[in-house]
Amino acid sequence: MTTASQPIRGCFQCTKRRIVCDRGEPICRKCQKKGIECSGLGRFRFYSGSSIRGLSQGDPVPVTLPDQLQKPQRDCTGKQVPFNIRWKSDQPSKRTGRKRSICAIGTTAERNLEYSQKGHIVADERHSGECDSIPSLASDISLAASTFDALWGVPDIGPDYVKKVSCNDEAAQASISSTIAPWIPLLNSQTRMFLSHFADEVAPNMVVLDKISNGYREILLPLACHDELLQQSVCAVAAQHLALRQASFRRIAESSRAAIISRLRRDAFQEPTERLFSAFTWATLIVLLVGETITASPEYTHLLQMLFCMAGNTSDMAMSPINQFLTQQTHMFEFLGQPFLGENQGLDMLRRPLNVFLDWTYYDLPPESTYTQSLGFIRESFIKASQIYIGRATNNEDQWMHLEALKQLVSCIHPDEQGSHALVWVCFIGAADSTTPDHRQFFTSRMEGVFRKTGFQNVAAAIQSLPAIWSQKELGRWTSSLIRTLPALIM
């Protein structure tokens, strides 16, 4: 916020044009003269969280955003490692004094890819007292809004072109103004609070490793700033999580969720195909399914079917980091959700090449990383649990040896280790098929530990369903009655 020692900055558009803003209200005269939409002084900008405080920040992470999907990398075991989303850091310049020439600017797309280790979005300094009443956005919302210009083809200024013009050239200024990235309108305080809570409390539970990269924070939240329905979905899911601790949020969570689903159903009949099958709708379905795991809603089956339908109609979409993240998360919901929709669907899913559907467990890590071995154990645990499900669905024989092997794999991941929360599905399969008190107690206690950390109600529902599953084992295969015994999405 503005202090006596801090200068009053101009509008977003004048800053991008690198000219002095006259700071007119509600729009400045220079933007009015150029016919550009002016953000005014009350605007948001995306900064690197540590550099804004004057702290040291690591070296930039070199990256090139591919026009097409790169071929999967391979880890030391020879397995394919899917391409991971990484963003180039763009630290604020520390140079002061004379103005830099336009030759030093570089391309717009390159300079606009701002990555933050902590991902703070902060409100720019404002001259009015109104900003004092607006809290700063919480940490972990990390991509610059201008990132989308690079991904979605906003015109760029090439380096060969900028060398031919000077800062005093009026034609050059006009050309630069045409590449100004769209500004993000001011979010109200309630929306800011919900986005902050989603970033801090929900997003970390939806990925295996939160410290490496988290698309729920780095991709979905910036997308939500550009799409009303997705933004409402993120806010509704945040309210669902807050309602676990404070019941007053339950009403807004339920009403918002119902309105969003109603809107999706209406759009399915009214919207053109190209608009319906979009990255925004795709992301909205994934966010809503996250909410189903928080509340343990039995209505998750309808959203899963909508997501699978969406995935089946996105093959013509140009591959981008956004679409790749959405594809990986769809694979996660397919892998973990299909066995709960029916035994035949579960068998069909788990008999496929599992490494393709476990791409959300791969990270671009050096072999010596402390997480490399843990991720290997996690993947092997999912594969072993899949074998146990298939074995129970195809015959009714004792699987004690497979359960013991699964227990040993899960034991390699300490309950407090990052990534241990991702084994809820694994532990449920192990507990449901267990016949000995030792196995039942081990897998149940691991799920209880995850529930204490996350508070997600689907974990509690899984634990509560186990006695009924164990009591009905003599009557038939527990895999054939999951949809009735446990009407919740376990993951």
C-alpha positions as CSV (number, residue, x, y, z in Angstrom):
1,M,0.0,0.0,0.0
2,T,1.0,3.6,-0.5
3,T,3.3,5.2,2.0
4,A,4.9,8.7,2.2
5,S,8.2,7.3,0.9
6,Q,6.8,5.4,-2.0
7,P,6.1,7.0,-5.4
8,I,2.6,6.9,-6.9
9,R,2.6,4.7,-9.9
10,G,0.6,5.2,-13.0
11,C,-1.8,3.0,-14.8
12,F,-1.0,-0.5,-16.0
13,Q,-1.1,0.5,-19.7
14,C,1.3,3.5,-19.4
15,T,3.7,1.2,-17.4
16,K,3.6,-1.3,-20.3
17,R,4.2,1.5,-22.8
18,R,7.1,2.8,-20.7
19,I,5.8,6.3,-20.6
20,V,5.0,8.6,-17.7
21,C,1.4,8.4,-16.7
22,D,-0.5,11.6,-15.9
23,R,-2.4,9.6,-13.3
24,G,-5.8,10.9,-14.4
25,E,-8.9,9.5,-12.8
26,P,-10.9,7.4,-13.7
27,I,-8.7,7.0,-16.8
28,C,-5.6,8.9,-17.7
29,R,-5.5,11.3,-20.7
30,K,-2.7,9.4,-22.5
31,C,-4.7,6.2,-22.6
32,Q,-7.7,8.2,-23.7
33,K,-5.7,9.8,-26.5
34,K,-4.5,6.4,-27.8
35,G,-8.0,4.8,-27.5
36,I,-6.7,2.2,-25.0
37,E,-8.7,0.8,-22.1
38,C,-7.2,2.3,-19.0
39,S,-7.0,0.3,-15.8
40,G,-6.7,3.5,-13.7
41,L,-4.5,3.5,-10.6
42,G,-6.5,0.8,-8.7
43,R,-4.9,-2.2,-10.4
44,F,-3.3,-5.6,-9.8
45,R,0.1,-6.7,-10.8
46,F,1.8,-10.0,-10.4
47,Y,5.1,-9.9,-8.6
48,S,7.7,-12.5,-7.5
49,G,6.9,-13.0,-3.9
50,S,10.4,-12.8,-2.5
51,S,11.8,-10.1,-4.7
52,I,9.1,-7.6,-3.8
53,R,10.3,-7.7,-0.3
54,G,13.9,-7.2,-1.3
55,L,14.9,-10.8,-0.5
56,S,17.3,-12.8,-2.6
57,Q,15.8,-15.1,-5.2
58,G,17.2,-18.0,-7.0
59,D,18.4,-18.0,-10.6
60,P,15.7,-18.0,-13.3
61,V,14.5,-21.3,-14.4
62,P,15.1,-21.6,-18.2
63,V,12.2,-22.8,-20.1
64,T,10.6,-22.7,-23.5
65,L,6.9,-23.0,-23.8
66,P,6.4,-25.6,-26.6
67,D,3.9,-24.9,-29.4
68,Q,3.3,-28.7,-29.4
69,L,3.6,-31.2,-26.7
70,Q,7.2,-32.3,-26.2
71,K,8.0,-36.0,-26.1
72,P,8.0,-37.4,-22.6
73,Q,11.4,-37.5,-20.9
74,R,12.8,-40.7,-19.4
75,D,13.9,-41.2,-15.9
76,C,16.8,-43.4,-14.8
77,T,14.7,-46.5,-15.0
78,G,13.8,-45.9,-18.6
79,K,10.2,-45.0,-17.9
80,Q,8.6,-42.1,-19.7
81,V,8.4,-39.0,-17.7
82,P,5.7,-36.6,-19.0
83,F,6.6,-33.0,-19.8
84,N,6.2,-30.9,-16.7
85,I,5.1,-27.3,-16.6
86,R,7.8,-24.9,-15.7
87,W,7.8,-21.1,-15.9
88,K,10.6,-18.7,-16.6
89,S,11.4,-16.3,-13.8
90,D,11.4,-12.6,-14.6
91,Q,12.9,-10.7,-11.7
92,P,12.1,-7.0,-11.3
93,S,15.0,-4.9,-12.5
94,K,17.2,-3.3,-9.9
95,R,18.7,-0.7,-12.3
96,T,17.8,2.9,-11.6
97,G,18.9,6.1,-13.3
98,R,18.8,6.5,-17.1
99,K,15.9,4.9,-19.0
100,R,16.8,1.7,-20.8
101,S,16.5,1.7,-24.6
102,I,13.8,-0.3,-26.2
103,C,16.5,-2.6,-27.6
104,A,17.0,-4.0,-24.1
105,I,13.3,-4.8,-23.6
106,G,13.3,-8.1,-25.5
107,T,10.1,-9.8,-26.7
108,T,6.8,-9.2,-24.8
109,A,6.1,-12.9,-24.5
110,E,9.5,-13.6,-23.0
111,R,9.4,-10.8,-20.4
112,N,5.8,-11.5,-19.5
113,L,6.4,-15.0,-18.2
114,E,6.7,-14.3,-14.5
115,Y,7.2,-17.1,-12.1
116,S,7.2,-16.7,-8.4
117,Q,8.6,-19.2,-5.9
118,K,6.0,-18.1,-3.4
119,G,3.5,-16.7,-5.9
120,H,2.3,-13.6,-4.2
121,I,-0.1,-11.3,-6.0
122,V,0.0,-7.9,-4.4
123,A,-2.1,-4.8,-5.0
124,D,-0.2,-1.9,-6.5
125,E,0.4,1.3,-4.6
126,R,-2.6,3.6,-4.8
127,H,-3.1,7.2,-4.0
128,S,-6.6,6.8,-2.6
129,G,-7.4,5.7,0.9
130,E,-9.7,3.0,-0.5
131,C,-6.8,0.5,-0.9
132,D,-6.2,0.4,2.9
133,S,-9.5,-1.5,3.3
134,I,-8.6,-4.2,0.8
135,P,-6.4,-7.0,2.1
136,S,-3.5,-8.1,0.0
137,L,-4.0,-11.4,-1.9
138,A,-2.5,-14.3,-0.1
139,S,0.6,-16.2,-1.2
140,D,0.7,-19.0,-3.8
141,I,-1.3,-17.4,-6.7
142,S,1.7,-17.4,-9.0
143,L,1.4,-16.8,-12.7
144,A,1.4,-13.3,-14.2
145,A,-1.8,-12.5,-16.1
146,S,0.4,-11.7,-19.1
147,T,1.4,-15.3,-19.3
148,F,-1.8,-16.0,-21.1
149,D,-0.9,-13.6,-23.8
150,A,2.1,-15.8,-24.6
151,L,0.0,-19.0,-24.5
152,W,-3.0,-17.7,-26.5
153,G,-1.2,-15.8,-29.2
154,V,-1.4,-12.1,-28.3
155,P,0.8,-10.3,-30.9
156,D,4.4,-10.0,-29.9
157,I,7.3,-7.6,-30.8
158,G,10.2,-9.6,-32.2
159,P,13.8,-8.7,-31.3
160,D,14.7,-7.9,-34.9
161,Y,12.0,-5.3,-35.1
162,V,12.7,-3.5,-31.8
163,K,16.3,-2.9,-32.9
164,K,15.2,-0.8,-35.8
165,V,13.2,1.7,-33.7
166,S,14.0,4.2,-31.0
167,C,12.1,5.2,-27.9
168,N,11.3,8.6,-29.4
169,D,9.7,7.1,-32.5
170,E,6.0,7.8,-32.4
171,A,5.3,4.8,-34.7
172,A,7.2,2.5,-32.4
173,Q,5.2,3.8,-29.4
174,A,2.0,3.0,-31.3
175,S,3.2,-0.5,-32.2
176,I,4.2,-1.1,-28.6
177,S,0.8,0.0,-27.4
178,S,-0.9,-2.6,-29.6
179,T,0.8,-5.4,-27.6
180,I,-0.3,-4.2,-24.2
181,A,-1.5,-7.2,-22.1
182,P,-5.1,-7.0,-20.8
183,W,-5.3,-5.8,-17.2
184,I,-7.1,-7.8,-14.5
185,P,-10.0,-5.9,-12.9
186,L,-10.1,-5.5,-9.2
187,L,-11.4,-8.5,-7.3
188,N,-13.7,-7.9,-4.3
189,S,-12.4,-8.9,-0.9
190,Q,-14.6,-12.0,-0.6
191,T,-13.3,-13.4,-3.9
192,R,-9.7,-12.6,-2.8
193,M,-10.2,-14.5,0.4
194,F,-11.6,-17.5,-1.4
195,L,-8.8,-17.6,-3.9
196,S,-6.3,-17.3,-1.1
197,H,-7.8,-20.2,0.8
198,F,-7.9,-22.4,-2.3
199,A,-4.2,-21.7,-2.9
200,D,-3.2,-22.3,0.7
201,E,-5.4,-25.1,1.9
202,V,-6.9,-26.9,-1.0
203,A,-4.4,-26.9,-3.8
204,P,-1.6,-28.6,-1.8
205,N,-3.8,-31.6,-1.2
206,M,-4.5,-32.2,-4.9
207,V,-0.9,-32.9,-6.0
208,V,1.7,-35.4,-4.9
209,L,4.5,-32.8,-4.4
210,D,3.5,-29.3,-3.6
211,K,6.9,-27.8,-3.5
212,I,7.9,-28.7,-7.1
213,S,5.0,-27.4,-9.1
214,N,1.2,-27.1,-8.5
215,G,-1.0,-26.5,-11.5
216,Y,-4.0,-26.0,-9.2
217,R,-2.3,-22.9,-8.0
218,E,-0.1,-21.9,-10.9
219,I,-2.5,-22.6,-13.7
220,L,-6.1,-22.8,-12.5
221,L,-6.1,-19.6,-10.4
222,P,-4.8,-17.3,-13.1
223,L,-7.3,-19.0,-15.5
224,A,-10.0,-18.1,-12.9
225,C,-9.1,-14.5,-13.2
226,H,-10.2,-14.7,-16.9
227,D,-13.4,-16.7,-16.7
228,E,-16.4,-16.0,-14.4
229,L,-17.7,-19.6,-14.2
230,L,-14.3,-21.0,-13.3
231,Q,-13.8,-18.2,-10.7
232,Q,-17.1,-19.0,-9.1
233,S,-16.2,-22.7,-9.0
234,V,-12.9,-22.0,-7.2
235,C,-14.7,-19.8,-4.7
236,A,-17.4,-22.5,-4.2
237,V,-14.8,-25.2,-3.5
238,A,-12.9,-22.9,-1.1
239,A,-16.2,-22.2,0.7
240,Q,-16.9,-26.0,0.9
241,H,-13.5,-26.4,2.6
242,L,-14.1,-23.5,4.9
243,A,-17.5,-25.0,5.8
244,L,-15.7,-27.9,7.4
245,R,-14.5,-25.5,10.1
246,Q,-17.2,-22.9,10.1
247,A,-20.8,-23.9,9.3
248,S,-21.7,-20.4,8.1
249,F,-19.9,-21.0,4.8
250,R,-22.1,-24.1,4.0
251,R,-25.0,-22.1,2.6
252,I,-22.9,-20.1,0.1
253,A,-21.0,-23.2,-0.9
254,E,-24.2,-25.2,-1.6
255,S,-26.0,-22.5,-3.5
256,S,-22.9,-21.6,-5.5
257,R,-22.3,-25.3,-6.5
258,A,-25.9,-25.8,-7.5
259,A,-25.9,-22.6,-9.7
260,I,-22.6,-23.7,-11.4
261,I,-23.9,-27.2,-12.2
262,S,-27.2,-25.7,-13.5
263,R,-25.2,-23.3,-15.7
264,L,-23.1,-26.2,-17.1
265,R,-26.2,-28.2,-17.9
266,R,-27.8,-25.2,-19.6
267,D,-24.7,-24.5,-21.6
268,A,-24.5,-28.1,-22.8
269,F,-27.7,-27.5,-24.8
270,Q,-27.2,-23.8,-25.8
271,E,-23.5,-23.1,-26.2
272,P,-21.6,-23.9,-29.5
273,T,-19.4,-26.9,-29.4
274,E,-16.1,-25.0,-29.6
275,R,-17.2,-22.9,-26.6
276,L,-18.5,-25.8,-24.5
277,F,-15.4,-27.9,-25.0
278,S,-12.9,-25.3,-23.8
279,A,-10.1,-25.2,-21.3
280,F,-12.3,-23.1,-19.0
281,T,-15.1,-25.7,-18.9
282,W,-12.6,-28.5,-18.6
283,A,-10.9,-26.8,-15.6
284,T,-14.3,-26.0,-14.0
285,L,-15.3,-29.7,-14.0
286,I,-12.0,-30.6,-12.4
287,V,-12.4,-27.9,-9.7
288,L,-15.9,-29.1,-9.0
289,L,-14.7,-32.7,-8.5
290,V,-12.2,-31.4,-6.0
291,G,-15.1,-30.1,-4.1
292,E,-16.8,-33.5,-4.2
293,T,-13.8,-35.0,-2.5
294,I,-14.0,-32.3,0.2
295,T,-17.6,-33.0,1.0
296,A,-17.8,-36.7,0.1
297,S,-20.8,-35.9,-2.0
298,P,-22.5,-39.0,-3.6
299,E,-23.3,-36.9,-6.7
300,Y,-19.7,-37.1,-7.9
301,T,-20.7,-39.7,-10.5
302,H,-22.4,-37.2,-12.7
303,L,-19.5,-34.8,-12.7
304,L,-17.1,-37.7,-13.5
305,Q,-19.2,-38.7,-16.5
306,M,-19.2,-35.0,-17.7
307,L,-15.4,-34.9,-17.3
308,F,-14.9,-38.1,-19.3
309,C,-17.1,-36.7,-22.0
310,M,-15.1,-33.5,-22.0
311,A,-11.8,-35.4,-22.3
312,G,-13.1,-37.4,-25.2
313,N,-13.9,-34.2,-27.1
314,T,-10.6,-32.3,-26.6
315,S,-8.4,-34.3,-28.9
316,D,-8.5,-31.4,-31.5
317,M,-7.4,-28.8,-28.9
318,A,-3.9,-27.5,-29.5
319,M,-1.6,-28.9,-26.8
320,S,-0.3,-26.4,-24.4
321,P,0.9,-26.4,-20.8
322,I,-2.6,-25.6,-19.7
323,N,-4.2,-28.5,-21.6
324,Q,-1.4,-30.9,-20.6
325,F,-2.1,-30.2,-16.9
326,L,-5.8,-30.7,-17.4
327,T,-5.1,-34.0,-19.2
328,Q,-3.0,-35.2,-16.4
329,Q,-5.6,-34.4,-13.8
330,T,-8.3,-36.1,-15.9
331,H,-6.1,-39.2,-16.0
332,M,-6.0,-39.0,-12.2
333,F,-9.8,-38.9,-11.8
334,E,-10.2,-41.7,-14.4
335,F,-7.7,-43.9,-12.7
336,L,-9.0,-43.3,-9.1
337,G,-12.7,-42.8,-9.9
338,Q,-13.6,-45.6,-12.4
339,P,-13.3,-48.5,-9.9
340,F,-15.9,-46.8,-7.7
341,L,-18.4,-46.5,-10.6
342,G,-18.7,-50.2,-11.1
343,E,-16.6,-53.4,-11.1
344,N,-16.6,-53.7,-14.9
345,Q,-15.5,-50.1,-15.3
346,G,-12.8,-50.6,-12.7
347,L,-11.4,-53.7,-14.4
348,D,-11.4,-52.0,-17.8
349,M,-9.5,-49.0,-16.3
350,L,-7.0,-50.9,-14.2
351,R,-6.1,-53.3,-17.0
352,R,-4.8,-50.5,-19.2
353,P,-1.1,-49.4,-19.3
354,L,-1.1,-47.7,-15.9
355,N,2.0,-45.5,-16.5
356,V,0.0,-43.5,-19.0
357,F,-2.7,-42.8,-16.3
358,L,-0.1,-42.2,-13.6
359,D,1.5,-39.3,-15.4
360,W,0.4,-37.0,-12.6
361,T,2.9,-38.7,-10.3
362,Y,5.9,-37.8,-12.5
363,Y,8.0,-34.8,-11.8
364,D,11.1,-33.5,-13.6
365,L,13.6,-34.1,-10.8
366,P,17.3,-34.9,-10.8
367,P,18.1,-38.6,-9.9
368,E,19.7,-37.5,-6.6
369,S,16.6,-35.7,-5.4
370,T,15.2,-36.9,-2.1
371,Y,11.8,-37.2,-3.7
372,T,12.8,-39.4,-6.6
373,Q,12.8,-42.6,-4.6
374,S,9.6,-41.7,-2.8
375,L,7.8,-41.1,-6.0
376,G,8.9,-44.5,-7.2
377,F,7.4,-46.1,-4.1
378,I,4.2,-44.2,-4.6
379,R,3.8,-45.4,-8.2
380,E,4.6,-49.0,-7.2
381,S,2.0,-48.7,-4.5
382,F,-0.7,-47.7,-6.9
383,I,0.2,-50.5,-9.3
384,K,0.2,-53.1,-6.5
385,A,-3.2,-51.8,-5.2
386,S,-4.6,-52.1,-8.7
387,Q,-3.5,-55.7,-8.9
388,I,-5.3,-56.4,-5.6
389,Y,-8.5,-54.8,-6.9
390,I,-8.2,-56.9,-10.1
391,G,-7.5,-60.1,-8.1
392,R,-10.5,-59.6,-5.9
393,A,-12.8,-58.7,-8.8
394,T,-11.8,-61.8,-10.8
395,N,-11.6,-64.4,-8.0
396,N,-12.4,-64.7,-4.3
397,E,-9.0,-66.1,-3.2
398,D,-6.9,-64.9,-0.3
399,Q,-4.5,-62.2,-1.2
400,W,-2.4,-62.0,2.0
401,M,0.9,-62.0,0.2
402,H,-0.1,-59.1,-2.1
403,L,-1.4,-57.2,0.9
404,E,1.8,-57.7,2.8
405,A,3.8,-56.5,-0.2
406,L,1.5,-53.4,-0.4
407,K,2.1,-52.8,3.3
408,Q,5.8,-52.8,2.8
409,L,5.6,-50.4,-0.1
410,V,3.4,-47.9,1.9
411,S,5.7,-48.3,4.9
412,C,8.6,-46.8,2.8
413,I,6.7,-43.5,2.8
414,H,6.8,-41.9,6.3
415,P,3.3,-40.6,7.3
416,D,4.7,-37.1,7.7
417,E,6.6,-37.2,4.4
418,Q,5.4,-35.0,1.5
419,G,3.4,-37.2,-0.8
420,S,2.0,-39.5,1.9
421,H,-1.4,-37.9,1.6
422,A,-1.7,-39.2,-2.0
423,L,-2.0,-42.8,-0.8
424,V,-5.6,-42.7,0.5
425,W,-6.9,-44.7,-2.5
426,V,-4.1,-47.2,-2.1
427,C,-4.7,-47.6,1.6
428,F,-8.5,-48.0,1.1
429,I,-8.0,-50.8,-1.4
430,G,-5.6,-52.5,1.0
431,A,-7.9,-52.1,4.0
432,A,-11.0,-53.2,2.1
433,D,-9.3,-56.4,1.0
434,S,-7.6,-57.1,4.4
435,T,-8.6,-60.2,6.4
436,T,-6.1,-59.9,9.3
437,P,-6.3,-57.3,12.2
438,D,-2.7,-56.3,11.4
439,H,-3.3,-55.3,7.8
440,R,-6.6,-53.6,8.7
441,Q,-5.1,-51.6,11.5
442,F,-2.1,-50.5,9.4
443,F,-4.1,-49.2,6.4
444,T,-6.8,-47.7,8.5
445,S,-4.4,-45.8,10.6
446,R,-2.6,-44.4,7.6
447,M,-6.0,-43.0,6.3
448,E,-6.8,-41.6,9.7
449,G,-3.4,-39.7,9.6
450,V,-4.3,-38.1,6.3
451,F,-7.7,-37.1,7.5
452,R,-6.2,-35.3,10.5
453,K,-4.1,-33.3,8.1
454,T,-6.5,-32.5,5.3
455,G,-10.0,-32.7,6.8
456,F,-11.4,-34.0,3.5
457,Q,-14.6,-35.8,4.2
458,N,-14.1,-38.5,1.5
459,V,-11.3,-39.9,3.7
460,A,-13.6,-40.1,6.7
461,A,-16.3,-41.7,4.5
462,A,-13.8,-44.3,3.4
463,I,-12.8,-45.2,7.0
464,Q,-16.5,-45.4,8.1
465,S,-17.4,-47.7,5.2
466,L,-14.8,-50.4,6.1
467,P,-16.8,-52.3,8.8
468,A,-19.7,-52.8,6.4
469,I,-17.3,-54.0,3.7
470,W,-15.6,-56.4,6.1
471,S,-19.0,-57.8,7.3
472,Q,-20.2,-58.5,3.8
473,K,-17.1,-60.3,2.5
474,E,-18.6,-63.7,3.0
475,L,-21.6,-62.6,0.8
476,G,-19.6,-61.7,-2.3
477,R,-16.8,-59.5,-3.7
478,W,-16.6,-56.1,-2.1
479,T,-15.5,-54.7,-5.5
480,S,-19.0,-55.4,-7.0
481,S,-20.9,-53.3,-4.4
482,L,-18.6,-50.2,-3.9
483,I,-21.1,-47.8,-5.5
484,R,-23.6,-48.8,-2.8
485,T,-21.3,-49.3,0.1
486,L,-19.3,-46.2,-0.4
487,P,-21.0,-43.4,-2.4
488,A,-18.0,-41.1,-2.4
489,L,-15.0,-40.4,-4.5
490,I,-11.9,-41.8,-2.7
491,M,-8.5,-40.2,-3.6
